[in-house]
Amino acid sequence: MEIALKIVLVIFSLGLIGTVLLQRGKSAGLSGAISGGAEHLFGKQKARGLDLFLQRLTIVLAVGFFVLSLVVAYVVKA
């Protein structure tokens, strides 16, 4: 049981790292602010759907990682 939980924890942690690295930065200094304003004005819907999906996936993986960390710590201690 302990080994299975640790394997799932490693999978969640790698998934969390991957989704964070795939996300686009909100701003890249002044050039990011200018291009971000243009994208907001003219619209860029294709990337917005992917960003929203990655943001929700990051939240799910972070909550799962936190809960699994607590469970693994409890199982190892018991």
mmCIF file of the N, C-alpha and C atoms, coordinates in Angstrom:
data_MODEL
# 
_entry.id   MODEL 
# 
loop_
_atom_site.group_PDB 
_atom_site.id 
_atom_site.type_symbol 
_atom_site.label_atom_id 
_atom_site.label_alt_id 
_atom_site.label_comp_id 
_atom_site.label_asym_id 
_atom_site.label_entity_id 
_atom_site.label_seq_id 
_atom_site.pdbx_PDB_ins_code 
_atom_site.Cartn_x 
_atom_site.Cartn_y 
_atom_site.Cartn_z 
_atom_site.occupancy 
_atom_site.B_iso_or_equiv 
_atom_site.pdbx_formal_charge 
_atom_site.auth_seq_id 
_atom_site.auth_comp_id 
_atom_site.auth_asym_id 
_atom_site.auth_atom_id 
_atom_site.pdbx_PDB_model_num 
ATOM 1   N N  . MET A 1 1  ? 0.825  -1.198 0.000   1.00 0.00 ? 1  MET A N  1 
ATOM 2   C CA . MET A 1 1  ? 0.000  0.000  0.000   1.00 0.00 ? 1  MET A CA 1 
ATOM 3   C C  . MET A 1 1  ? 0.870  1.263  0.000   1.00 0.00 ? 1  MET A C  1 
ATOM 4   N N  . GLU A 1 2  ? 1.911  1.225  0.831   1.00 0.00 ? 2  GLU A N  1 
ATOM 5   C CA . GLU A 1 2  ? 2.782  2.388  0.948   1.00 0.00 ? 2  GLU A CA 1 
ATOM 6   C C  . GLU A 1 2  ? 3.504  2.668  -0.372  1.00 0.00 ? 2  GLU A C  1 
ATOM 7   N N  . ILE A 1 3  ? 3.981  1.629  -1.019  1.00 0.00 ? 3  ILE A N  1 
ATOM 8   C CA . ILE A 1 3  ? 4.704  1.804  -2.283  1.00 0.00 ? 3  ILE A CA 1 
ATOM 9   C C  . ILE A 1 3  ? 3.770  2.310  -3.376  1.00 0.00 ? 3  ILE A C  1 
ATOM 10  N N  . ALA A 1 4  ? 2.544  1.795  -3.414  1.00 0.00 ? 4  ALA A N  1 
ATOM 11  C CA . ALA A 1 4  ? 1.575  2.246  -4.420  1.00 0.00 ? 4  ALA A CA 1 
ATOM 12  C C  . ALA A 1 4  ? 1.255  3.726  -4.233  1.00 0.00 ? 4  ALA A C  1 
ATOM 13  N N  . LEU A 1 5  ? 1.084  4.159  -2.985  1.00 0.00 ? 5  LEU A N  1 
ATOM 14  C CA . LEU A 1 5  ? 0.805  5.568  -2.721  1.00 0.00 ? 5  LEU A CA 1 
ATOM 15  C C  . LEU A 1 5  ? 1.992  6.452  -3.112  1.00 0.00 ? 5  LEU A C  1 
ATOM 16  N N  . LYS A 1 6  ? 3.192  5.975  -2.868  1.00 0.00 ? 6  LYS A N  1 
ATOM 17  C CA . LYS A 1 6  ? 4.368  6.759  -3.246  1.00 0.00 ? 6  LYS A CA 1 
ATOM 18  C C  . LYS A 1 6  ? 4.501  6.869  -4.759  1.00 0.00 ? 6  LYS A C  1 
ATOM 19  N N  . ILE A 1 7  ? 4.169  5.803  -5.473  1.00 0.00 ? 7  ILE A N  1 
ATOM 20  C CA . ILE A 1 7  ? 4.212  5.850  -6.940  1.00 0.00 ? 7  ILE A CA 1 
ATOM 21  C C  . ILE A 1 7  ? 3.195  6.846  -7.478  1.00 0.00 ? 7  ILE A C  1 
ATOM 22  N N  . VAL A 1 8  ? 1.990  6.828  -6.920  1.00 0.00 ? 8  VAL A N  1 
ATOM 23  C CA . VAL A 1 8  ? 0.953  7.781  -7.345  1.00 0.00 ? 8  VAL A CA 1 
ATOM 24  C C  . VAL A 1 8  ? 1.380  9.209  -7.007  1.00 0.00 ? 8  VAL A C  1 
ATOM 25  N N  . LEU A 1 9  ? 2.032  9.393  -5.859  1.00 0.00 ? 9  LEU A N  1 
ATOM 26  C CA . LEU A 1 9  ? 2.531  10.718 -5.474  1.00 0.00 ? 9  LEU A CA 1 
ATOM 27  C C  . LEU A 1 9  ? 3.581  11.218 -6.458  1.00 0.00 ? 9  LEU A C  1 
ATOM 28  N N  . VAL A 1 10 ? 4.469  10.348 -6.895  1.00 0.00 ? 10 VAL A N  1 
ATOM 29  C CA . VAL A 1 10 ? 5.486  10.736 -7.882  1.00 0.00 ? 10 VAL A CA 1 
ATOM 30  C C  . VAL A 1 10 ? 4.826  11.102 -9.212  1.00 0.00 ? 10 VAL A C  1 
ATOM 31  N N  . ILE A 1 11 ? 3.808  10.347 -9.609  1.00 0.00 ? 11 ILE A N  1 
ATOM 32  C CA . ILE A 1 11 ? 3.093  10.651 -10.852 1.00 0.00 ? 11 ILE A CA 1 
ATOM 33  C C  . ILE A 1 11 ? 2.414  12.015 -10.760 1.00 0.00 ? 11 ILE A C  1 
ATOM 34  N N  . PHE A 1 12 ? 1.777  12.290 -9.613  1.00 0.00 ? 12 PHE A N  1 
ATOM 35  C CA . PHE A 1 12 ? 1.134  13.593 -9.423  1.00 0.00 ? 12 PHE A CA 1 
ATOM 36  C C  . PHE A 1 12 ? 2.169  14.713 -9.440  1.00 0.00 ? 12 PHE A C  1 
ATOM 37  N N  . SER A 1 13 ? 3.315  14.494 -8.808  1.00 0.00 ? 13 SER A N  1 
ATOM 38  C CA . SER A 1 13 ? 4.327  15.546 -8.766  1.00 0.00 ? 13 SER A CA 1 
ATOM 39  C C  . SER A 1 13 ? 4.906  15.823 -10.157 1.00 0.00 ? 13 SER A C  1 
ATOM 40  N N  . LEU A 1 14 ? 5.157  14.782 -10.936 1.00 0.00 ? 14 LEU A N  1 
ATOM 41  C CA . LEU A 1 14 ? 5.648  14.991 -12.304 1.00 0.00 ? 14 LEU A CA 1 
ATOM 42  C C  . LEU A 1 14 ? 4.602  15.675 -13.178 1.00 0.00 ? 14 LEU A C  1 
ATOM 43  N N  . GLY A 1 15 ? 3.346  15.298 -13.001 1.00 0.00 ? 15 GLY A N  1 
ATOM 44  C CA . GLY A 1 15 ? 2.270  15.960 -13.742 1.00 0.00 ? 15 GLY A CA 1 
ATOM 45  C C  . GLY A 1 15 ? 2.141  17.422 -13.367 1.00 0.00 ? 15 GLY A C  1 
ATOM 46  N N  . LEU A 1 16 ? 2.290  17.718 -12.085 1.00 0.00 ? 16 LEU A N  1 
ATOM 47  C CA . LEU A 1 16 ? 2.219  19.104 -11.622 1.00 0.00 ? 16 LEU A CA 1 
ATOM 48  C C  . LEU A 1 16 ? 3.374  19.930 -12.185 1.00 0.00 ? 16 LEU A C  1 
ATOM 49  N N  . ILE A 1 17 ? 4.563  19.373 -12.175 1.00 0.00 ? 17 ILE A N  1 
ATOM 50  C CA . ILE A 1 17 ? 5.720  20.071 -12.740 1.00 0.00 ? 17 ILE A CA 1 
ATOM 51  C C  . ILE A 1 17 ? 5.506  20.321 -14.231 1.00 0.00 ? 17 ILE A C  1 
ATOM 52  N N  . GLY A 1 18 ? 5.005  19.313 -14.934 1.00 0.00 ? 18 GLY A N  1 
ATOM 53  C CA . GLY A 1 18 ? 4.774  19.458 -16.367 1.00 0.00 ? 18 GLY A CA 1 
ATOM 54  C C  . GLY A 1 18 ? 3.740  20.515 -16.707 1.00 0.00 ? 18 GLY A C  1 
ATOM 55  N N  . THR A 1 19 ? 2.635  20.529 -15.971 1.00 0.00 ? 19 THR A N  1 
ATOM 56  C CA . THR A 1 19 ? 1.597  21.523 -16.276 1.00 0.00 ? 19 THR A CA 1 
ATOM 57  C C  . THR A 1 19 ? 2.048  22.933 -15.943 1.00 0.00 ? 19 THR A C  1 
ATOM 58  N N  . VAL A 1 20 ? 2.824  23.088 -14.889 1.00 0.00 ? 20 VAL A N  1 
ATOM 59  C CA . VAL A 1 20 ? 3.328  24.426 -14.554 1.00 0.00 ? 20 VAL A CA 1 
ATOM 60  C C  . VAL A 1 20 ? 4.296  24.907 -15.639 1.00 0.00 ? 20 VAL A C  1 
ATOM 61  N N  . LEU A 1 21 ? 5.137  24.004 -16.124 1.00 0.00 ? 21 LEU A N  1 
ATOM 62  C CA . LEU A 1 21 ? 6.089  24.406 -17.166 1.00 0.00 ? 21 LEU A CA 1 
ATOM 63  C C  . LEU A 1 21 ? 5.405  24.678 -18.502 1.00 0.00 ? 21 LEU A C  1 
ATOM 64  N N  . LEU A 1 22 ? 4.271  24.045 -18.765 1.00 0.00 ? 22 LEU A N  1 
ATOM 65  C CA . LEU A 1 22 ? 3.568  24.272 -20.027 1.00 0.00 ? 22 LEU A CA 1 
ATOM 66  C C  . LEU A 1 22 ? 2.788  25.581 -20.046 1.00 0.00 ? 22 LEU A C  1 
ATOM 67  N N  . GLN A 1 23 ? 2.503  26.144 -18.879 1.00 0.00 ? 23 GLN A N  1 
ATOM 68  C CA . GLN A 1 23 ? 1.720  27.369 -18.837 1.00 0.00 ? 23 GLN A CA 1 
ATOM 69  C C  . GLN A 1 23 ? 2.521  28.549 -19.343 1.00 0.00 ? 23 GLN A C  1 
ATOM 70  N N  . ARG A 1 24 ? 1.810  29.443 -19.965 1.00 0.00 ? 24 ARG A N  1 
ATOM 71  C CA . ARG A 1 24 ? 2.422  30.657 -20.495 1.00 0.00 ? 24 ARG A CA 1 
ATOM 72  C C  . ARG A 1 24 ? 2.488  31.697 -19.384 1.00 0.00 ? 24 ARG A C  1 
ATOM 73  N N  . GLY A 1 25 ? 3.538  32.489 -19.371 1.00 0.00 ? 25 GLY A N  1 
ATOM 74  C CA . GLY A 1 25 ? 3.664  33.562 -18.392 1.00 0.00 ? 25 GLY A CA 1 
ATOM 75  C C  . GLY A 1 25 ? 2.631  34.644 -18.648 1.00 0.00 ? 25 GLY A C  1 
ATOM 76  N N  . LYS A 1 26 ? 2.188  35.276 -17.597 1.00 0.00 ? 26 LYS A N  1 
ATOM 77  C CA . LYS A 1 26 ? 1.163  36.318 -17.744 1.00 0.00 ? 26 LYS A CA 1 
ATOM 78  C C  . LYS A 1 26 ? 1.732  37.595 -18.352 1.00 0.00 ? 26 LYS A C  1 
ATOM 79  N N  . SER A 1 27 ? 2.989  37.876 -18.044 1.00 0.00 ? 27 SER A N  1 
ATOM 80  C CA . SER A 1 27 ? 3.587  39.090 -18.571 1.00 0.00 ? 27 SER A CA 1 
ATOM 81  C C  . SER A 1 27 ? 5.079  38.874 -18.732 1.00 0.00 ? 27 SER A C  1 
ATOM 82  N N  . ALA A 1 28 ? 5.626  39.431 -19.772 1.00 0.00 ? 28 ALA A N  1 
ATOM 83  C CA . ALA A 1 28 ? 7.069  39.326 -20.001 1.00 0.00 ? 28 ALA A CA 1 
ATOM 84  C C  . ALA A 1 28 ? 7.656  40.727 -20.031 1.00 0.00 ? 28 ALA A C  1 
ATOM 85  N N  . GLY A 1 29 ? 7.425  41.489 -19.007 1.00 0.00 ? 29 GLY A N  1 
ATOM 86  C CA . GLY A 1 29 ? 7.925  42.854 -18.955 1.00 0.00 ? 29 GLY A CA 1 
ATOM 87  C C  . GLY A 1 29 ? 7.062  43.781 -19.785 1.00 0.00 ? 29 GLY A C  1 
ATOM 88  N N  . LEU A 1 30 ? 7.676  44.830 -20.308 1.00 0.00 ? 30 LEU A N  1 
ATOM 89  C CA . LEU A 1 30 ? 6.952  45.830 -21.079 1.00 0.00 ? 30 LEU A CA 1 
ATOM 90  C C  . LEU A 1 30 ? 6.443  45.267 -22.399 1.00 0.00 ? 30 LEU A C  1 
ATOM 91  N N  . SER A 1 31 ? 7.237  44.431 -23.052 1.00 0.00 ? 31 SER A N  1 
ATOM 92  C CA . SER A 1 31 ? 6.790  43.865 -24.325 1.00 0.00 ? 31 SER A CA 1 
ATOM 93  C C  . SER A 1 31 ? 5.599  42.926 -24.109 1.00 0.00 ? 31 SER A C  1 
ATOM 94  N N  . GLY A 1 32 ? 5.585  42.222 -22.987 1.00 0.00 ? 32 GLY A N  1 
ATOM 95  C CA . GLY A 1 32 ? 4.457  41.361 -22.690 1.00 0.00 ? 32 GLY A CA 1 
ATOM 96  C C  . GLY A 1 32 ? 3.198  42.161 -22.398 1.00 0.00 ? 32 GLY A C  1 
ATOM 97  N N  . ALA A 1 33 ? 3.361  43.308 -21.765 1.00 0.00 ? 33 ALA A N  1 
ATOM 98  C CA . ALA A 1 33 ? 2.209  44.157 -21.477 1.00 0.00 ? 33 ALA A CA 1 
ATOM 99  C C  . ALA A 1 33 ? 1.616  44.720 -22.759 1.00 0.00 ? 33 ALA A C  1 
ATOM 100 N N  . ILE A 1 34 ? 2.482  45.098 -23.699 1.00 0.00 ? 34 ILE A N  1 
ATOM 101 C CA . ILE A 1 34 ? 2.002  45.663 -24.961 1.00 0.00 ? 34 ILE A CA 1 
ATOM 102 C C  . ILE A 1 34 ? 1.313  44.585 -25.797 1.00 0.00 ? 34 ILE A C  1 
ATOM 103 N N  . SER A 1 35 ? 1.964  43.430 -25.938 1.00 0.00 ? 35 SER A N  1 
ATOM 104 C CA . SER A 1 35 ? 1.354  42.378 -26.747 1.00 0.00 ? 35 SER A CA 1 
ATOM 105 C C  . SER A 1 35 ? 0.129  41.800 -26.053 1.00 0.00 ? 35 SER A C  1 
ATOM 106 N N  . GLY A 1 36 ? 0.161  41.757 -24.727 1.00 0.00 ? 36 GLY A N  1 
ATOM 107 C CA . GLY A 1 36 ? -1.006 41.271 -23.996 1.00 0.00 ? 36 GLY A CA 1 
ATOM 108 C C  . GLY A 1 36 ? -2.201 42.175 -24.192 1.00 0.00 ? 36 GLY A C  1 
ATOM 109 N N  . GLY A 1 37 ? -1.961 43.482 -24.245 1.00 0.00 ? 37 GLY A N  1 
ATOM 110 C CA . GLY A 1 37 ? -3.048 44.422 -24.491 1.00 0.00 ? 37 GLY A CA 1 
ATOM 111 C C  . GLY A 1 37 ? -3.607 44.270 -25.892 1.00 0.00 ? 37 GLY A C  1 
ATOM 112 N N  . ALA A 1 38 ? -2.732 44.028 -26.868 1.00 0.00 ? 38 ALA A N  1 
ATOM 113 C CA . ALA A 1 38 ? -3.184 43.827 -28.244 1.00 0.00 ? 38 ALA A CA 1 
ATOM 114 C C  . ALA A 1 38 ? -3.988 42.540 -28.359 1.00 0.00 ? 38 ALA A C  1 
ATOM 115 N N  . GLU A 1 39 ? -3.533 41.490 -27.678 1.00 0.00 ? 39 GLU A N  1 
ATOM 116 C CA . GLU A 1 39 ? -4.280 40.234 -27.717 1.00 0.00 ? 39 GLU A CA 1 
ATOM 117 C C  . GLU A 1 39 ? -5.646 40.401 -27.067 1.00 0.00 ? 39 GLU A C  1 
ATOM 118 N N  . HIS A 1 40 ? -5.690 41.191 -26.008 1.00 0.00 ? 40 HIS A N  1 
ATOM 119 C CA . HIS A 1 40 ? -6.973 41.427 -25.346 1.00 0.00 ? 40 HIS A CA 1 
ATOM 120 C C  . HIS A 1 40 ? -7.909 42.233 -26.240 1.00 0.00 ? 40 HIS A C  1 
ATOM 121 N N  . LEU A 1 41 ? -7.353 43.201 -26.954 1.00 0.00 ? 41 LEU A N  1 
ATOM 122 C CA . LEU A 1 41 ? -8.163 44.050 -27.820 1.00 0.00 ? 41 LEU A CA 1 
ATOM 123 C C  . LEU A 1 41 ? -8.672 43.274 -29.032 1.00 0.00 ? 41 LEU A C  1 
ATOM 124 N N  . PHE A 1 42 ? -7.800 42.534 -29.695 1.00 0.00 ? 42 PHE A N  1 
ATOM 125 C CA . PHE A 1 42 ? -8.170 41.829 -30.914 1.00 0.00 ? 42 PHE A CA 1 
ATOM 126 C C  . PHE A 1 42 ? -8.632 40.408 -30.680 1.00 0.00 ? 42 PHE A C  1 
ATOM 127 N N  . GLY A 1 43 ? -8.365 39.881 -29.517 1.00 0.00 ? 43 GLY A N  1 
ATOM 128 C CA . GLY A 1 43 ? -8.826 38.540 -29.173 1.00 0.00 ? 43 GLY A CA 1 
ATOM 129 C C  . GLY A 1 43 ? -7.848 37.460 -29.596 1.00 0.00 ? 43 GLY A C  1 
ATOM 130 N N  . LYS A 1 44 ? -7.678 36.503 -28.725 1.00 0.00 ? 44 LYS A N  1 
ATOM 131 C CA . LYS A 1 44 ? -6.846 35.345 -29.021 1.00 0.00 ? 44 LYS A CA 1 
ATOM 132 C C  . LYS A 1 44 ? -7.480 34.179 -28.269 1.00 0.00 ? 44 LYS A C  1 
ATOM 133 N N  . GLN A 1 45 ? -8.528 33.615 -28.832 1.00 0.00 ? 45 GLN A N  1 
ATOM 134 C CA . GLN A 1 45 ? -9.337 32.637 -28.131 1.00 0.00 ? 45 GLN A CA 1 
ATOM 135 C C  . GLN A 1 45 ? -8.738 31.229 -28.129 1.00 0.00 ? 45 GLN A C  1 
ATOM 136 N N  . LYS A 1 46 ? -7.946 30.877 -29.123 1.00 0.00 ? 46 LYS A N  1 
ATOM 137 C CA . LYS A 1 46 ? -7.410 29.519 -29.190 1.00 0.00 ? 46 LYS A CA 1 
ATOM 138 C C  . LYS A 1 46 ? -6.499 29.237 -28.008 1.00 0.00 ? 46 LYS A C  1 
ATOM 139 N N  . ALA A 1 47 ? -5.608 30.146 -27.706 1.00 0.00 ? 47 ALA A N  1 
ATOM 140 C CA . ALA A 1 47 ? -4.681 29.941 -26.599 1.00 0.00 ? 47 ALA A CA 1 
ATOM 141 C C  . ALA A 1 47 ? -5.393 30.061 -25.260 1.00 0.00 ? 47 ALA A C  1 
ATOM 142 N N  . ARG A 1 48 ? -6.469 30.821 -25.205 1.00 0.00 ? 48 ARG A N  1 
ATOM 143 C CA . ARG A 1 48 ? -7.187 31.018 -23.943 1.00 0.00 ? 48 ARG A CA 1 
ATOM 144 C C  . ARG A 1 48 ? -7.790 29.712 -23.458 1.00 0.00 ? 48 ARG A C  1 
ATOM 145 N N  . GLY A 1 49 ? -8.321 28.892 -24.353 1.00 0.00 ? 49 GLY A N  1 
ATOM 146 C CA . GLY A 1 49 ? -8.903 27.618 -23.954 1.00 0.00 ? 49 GLY A CA 1 
ATOM 147 C C  . GLY A 1 49 ? -7.861 26.677 -23.381 1.00 0.00 ? 49 GLY A C  1 
ATOM 148 N N  . LEU A 1 50 ? -6.684 26.643 -23.991 1.00 0.00 ? 50 LEU A N  1 
ATOM 149 C CA . LEU A 1 50 ? -5.606 25.801 -23.495 1.00 0.00 ? 50 LEU A CA 1 
ATOM 150 C C  . LEU A 1 50 ? -5.095 26.314 -22.154 1.00 0.00 ? 50 LEU A C  1 
ATOM 151 N N  . ASP A 1 51 ? -4.976 27.625 -22.021 1.00 0.00 ? 51 ASP A N  1 
ATOM 152 C CA . ASP A 1 51 ? -4.528 28.203 -20.749 1.00 0.00 ? 51 ASP A CA 1 
ATOM 153 C C  . ASP A 1 51 ? -5.504 27.891 -19.625 1.00 0.00 ? 51 ASP A C  1 
ATOM 154 N N  . LEU A 1 52 ? -6.786 27.971 -19.917 1.00 0.00 ? 52 LEU A N  1 
ATOM 155 C CA . LEU A 1 52 ? -7.797 27.676 -18.907 1.00 0.00 ? 52 LEU A CA 1 
ATOM 156 C C  . LEU A 1 52 ? -7.743 26.206 -18.500 1.00 0.00 ? 52 LEU A C  1 
ATOM 157 N N  . PHE A 1 53 ? -7.570 25.314 -19.480 1.00 0.00 ? 53 PHE A N  1 
ATOM 158 C CA . PHE A 1 53 ? -7.458 23.888 -19.183 1.00 0.00 ? 53 PHE A CA 1 
ATOM 159 C C  . PHE A 1 53 ? -6.230 23.603 -18.329 1.00 0.00 ? 53 PHE A C  1 
ATOM 160 N N  . LEU A 1 54 ? -5.095 24.191 -18.680 1.00 0.00 ? 54 LEU A N  1 
ATOM 161 C CA . LEU A 1 54 ? -3.874 23.972 -17.913 1.00 0.00 ? 54 LEU A CA 1 
ATOM 162 C C  . LEU A 1 54 ? -3.991 24.539 -16.505 1.00 0.00 ? 54 LEU A C  1 
ATOM 163 N N  . GLN A 1 55 ? -4.678 25.660 -16.368 1.00 0.00 ? 55 GLN A N  1 
ATOM 164 C CA . GLN A 1 55 ? -4.862 26.257 -15.047 1.00 0.00 ? 55 GLN A CA 1 
ATOM 165 C C  . GLN A 1 55 ? -5.712 25.348 -14.159 1.00 0.00 ? 55 GLN A C  1 
ATOM 166 N N  . ARG A 1 56 ? -6.792 24.815 -14.698 1.00 0.00 ? 56 ARG A N  1 
ATOM 167 C CA . ARG A 1 56 ? -7.649 23.918 -13.911 1.00 0.00 ? 56 ARG A CA 1 
ATOM 168 C C  . ARG A 1 56 ? -6.940 22.607 -13.605 1.00 0.00 ? 56 ARG A C  1 
ATOM 169 N N  . LEU A 1 57 ? -6.181 22.091 -14.564 1.00 0.00 ? 57 LEU A N  1 
ATOM 170 C CA . LEU A 1 57 ? -5.434 20.854 -14.339 1.00 0.00 ? 57 LEU A CA 1 
ATOM 171 C C  . LEU A 1 57 ? -4.374 21.060 -13.259 1.00 0.00 ? 57 LEU A C  1 
ATOM 172 N N  . THR A 1 58 ? -3.745 22.223 -13.236 1.00 0.00 ? 58 THR A N  1 
ATOM 173 C CA . THR A 1 58 ? -2.761 22.535 -12.211 1.00 0.00 ? 58 THR A CA 1 
ATOM 174 C C  . THR A 1 58 ? -3.399 22.554 -10.829 1.00 0.00 ? 58 THR A C  1 
ATOM 175 N N  . ILE A 1 59 ? -4.586 23.126 -10.725 1.00 0.00 ? 59 ILE A N  1 
ATOM 176 C CA . ILE A 1 59 ? -5.278 23.168 -9.443  1.00 0.00 ? 59 ILE A CA 1 
ATOM 177 C C  . ILE A 1 59 ? -5.620 21.758 -8.972  1.00 0.00 ? 59 ILE A C  1 
ATOM 178 N N  . VAL A 1 60 ? -6.130 20.942 -9.872  1.00 0.00 ? 60 VAL A N  1 
ATOM 179 C CA . VAL A 1 60 ? -6.491 19.568 -9.520  1.00 0.00 ? 60 VAL A CA 1 
ATOM 180 C C  . VAL A 1 60 ? -5.263 18.779 -9.082  1.00 0.00 ? 60 VAL A C  1 
ATOM 181 N N  . LEU A 1 61 ? -4.185 18.894 -9.838  1.00 0.00 ? 61 LEU A N  1 
ATOM 182 C CA . LEU A 1 61 ? -2.966 18.168 -9.494  1.00 0.00 ? 61 LEU A CA 1 
ATOM 183 C C  . LEU A 1 61 ? -2.354 18.681 -8.193  1.00 0.00 ? 61 LEU A C  1 
ATOM 184 N N  . ALA A 1 62 ? -2.424 19.972 -7.933  1.00 0.00 ? 62 ALA A N  1 
ATOM 185 C CA . ALA A 1 62 ? -1.871 20.521 -6.697  1.00 0.00 ? 62 ALA A CA 1 
ATOM 186 C C  . ALA A 1 62 ? -2.657 20.028 -5.482  1.00 0.00 ? 62 ALA A C  1 
ATOM 187 N N  . VAL A 1 63 ? -3.980 20.022 -5.582  1.00 0.00 ? 63 VAL A N  1 
ATOM 188 C CA . VAL A 1 63 ? -4.801 19.522 -4.477  1.00 0.00 ? 63 VAL A CA 1 
ATOM 189 C C  . VAL A 1 63 ? -4.544 18.034 -4.265  1.00 0.00 ? 63 VAL A C  1 
ATOM 190 N N  . GLY A 1 64 ? -4.469 17.275 -5.353  1.00 0.00 ? 64 GLY A N  1 
ATOM 191 C CA . GLY A 1 64 ? -4.180 15.848 -5.246  1.00 0.00 ? 64 GLY A CA 1 
ATOM 192 C C  . GLY A 1 64 ? -2.813 15.586 -4.646  1.00 0.00 ? 64 GLY A C  1 
ATOM 193 N N  . PHE A 1 65 ? -1.819 16.377 -5.044  1.00 0.00 ? 65 PHE A N  1 
ATOM 194 C CA . PHE A 1 65 ? -0.476 16.234 -4.498  1.00 0.00 ? 65 PHE A CA 1 
ATOM 195 C C  . PHE A 1 65 ? -0.469 16.514 -2.999  1.00 0.00 ? 65 PHE A C  1 
ATOM 196 N N  . PHE A 1 66 ? -1.168 17.550 -2.580  1.00 0.00 ? 66 PHE A N  1 
ATOM 197 C CA . PHE A 1 66 ? -1.222 17.911 -1.170  1.00 0.00 ? 66 PHE A CA 1 
ATOM 198 C C  . PHE A 1 66 ? -1.889 16.821 -0.348  1.00 0.00 ? 66 PHE A C  1 
ATOM 199 N N  . VAL A 1 67 ? -3.021 16.329 -0.825  1.00 0.00 ? 67 VAL A N  1 
ATOM 200 C CA . VAL A 1 67 ? -3.748 15.287 -0.102  1.00 0.00 ? 67 VAL A CA 1 
ATOM 201 C C  . VAL A 1 67 ? -2.932 14.000 -0.055  1.00 0.00 ? 67 VAL A C  1 
ATOM 202 N N  . LEU A 1 68 ? -2.348 13.609 -1.185  1.00 0.00 ? 68 LEU A N  1 
ATOM 203 C CA . LEU A 1 68 ? -1.528 12.400 -1.208  1.00 0.00 ? 68 LEU A CA 1 
ATOM 204 C C  . LEU A 1 68 ? -0.302 12.525 -0.309  1.00 0.00 ? 68 LEU A C  1 
ATOM 205 N N  . SER A 1 69 ? 0.275  13.708 -0.218  1.00 0.00 ? 69 SER A N  1 
ATOM 206 C CA . SER A 1 69 ? 1.417  13.908 0.676   1.00 0.00 ? 69 SER A CA 1 
ATOM 207 C C  . SER A 1 69 ? 1.019  13.667 2.121   1.00 0.00 ? 69 SER A C  1 
ATOM 208 N N  . LEU A 1 70 ? -0.142 14.167 2.507   1.00 0.00 ? 70 LEU A N  1 
ATOM 209 C CA . LEU A 1 70 ? -0.619 13.943 3.869   1.00 0.00 ? 70 LEU A CA 1 
ATOM 210 C C  . LEU A 1 70 ? -0.917 12.472 4.121   1.00 0.00 ? 70 LEU A C  1 
ATOM 211 N N  . VAL A 1 71 ? -1.524 11.800 3.145   1.00 0.00 ? 71 VAL A N  1 
ATOM 212 C CA . VAL A 1 71 ? -1.855 10.393 3.296   1.00 0.00 ? 71 VAL A CA 1 
ATOM 213 C C  . VAL A 1 71 ? -0.588 9.544  3.398   1.00 0.00 ? 71 VAL A C  1 
ATOM 214 N N  . VAL A 1 72 ? 0.386  9.819  2.546   1.00 0.00 ? 72 VAL A N  1 
ATOM 215 C CA . VAL A 1 72 ? 1.638  9.056  2.576   1.00 0.00 ? 72 VAL A CA 1 
ATOM 216 C C  . VAL A 1 72 ? 2.352  9.295  3.914   1.00 0.00 ? 72 VAL A C  1 
ATOM 217 N N  . ALA A 1 73 ? 2.363  10.517 4.391   1.00 0.00 ? 73 ALA A N  1 
ATOM 218 C CA . ALA A 1 73 ? 3.001  10.802 5.678   1.00 0.00 ? 73 ALA A CA 1 
ATOM 219 C C  . ALA A 1 73 ? 2.301  10.054 6.814   1.00 0.00 ? 73 ALA A C  1 
ATOM 220 N N  . TYR A 1 74 ? 0.988  9.978  6.756   1.00 0.00 ? 74 TYR A N  1 
ATOM 221 C CA . TYR A 1 74 ? 0.224  9.258  7.793   1.00 0.00 ? 74 TYR A CA 1 
ATOM 222 C C  . TYR A 1 74 ? 0.496  7.756  7.720   1.00 0.00 ? 74 TYR A C  1 
ATOM 223 N N  . VAL A 1 75 ? 0.524  7.202  6.504   1.00 0.00 ? 75 VAL A N  1 
ATOM 224 C CA . VAL A 1 75 ? 0.742  5.754  6.329   1.00 0.00 ? 75 VAL A CA 1 
ATOM 225 C C  . VAL A 1 75 ? 2.156  5.371  6.755   1.00 0.00 ? 75 VAL A C  1 
ATOM 226 N N  . VAL A 1 76 ? 3.143  6.190  6.411   1.00 0.00 ? 76 VAL A N  1 
ATOM 227 C CA . VAL A 1 76 ? 4.527  5.884  6.773   1.00 0.00 ? 76 VAL A CA 1 
ATOM 228 C C  . VAL A 1 76 ? 4.722  5.944  8.283   1.00 0.00 ? 76 VAL A C  1 
ATOM 229 N N  . LYS A 1 77 ? 4.063  6.907  8.921   1.00 0.00 ? 77 LYS A N  1 
ATOM 230 C CA . LYS A 1 77 ? 4.205  7.084  10.367  1.00 0.00 ? 77 LYS A CA 1 
ATOM 231 C C  . LYS A 1 77 ? 3.497  5.984  11.139  1.00 0.00 ? 77 LYS A C  1 
ATOM 232 N N  . ALA A 1 78 ? 2.394  5.487  10.607  1.00 0.00 ? 78 ALA A N  1 
ATOM 233 C CA . ALA A 1 78 ? 1.599  4.481  11.328  1.00 0.00 ? 78 ALA A CA 1 
ATOM 234 C C  . ALA A 1 78 ? 2.194  3.099  11.279  1.00 0.00 ? 78 ALA A C  1 
# 
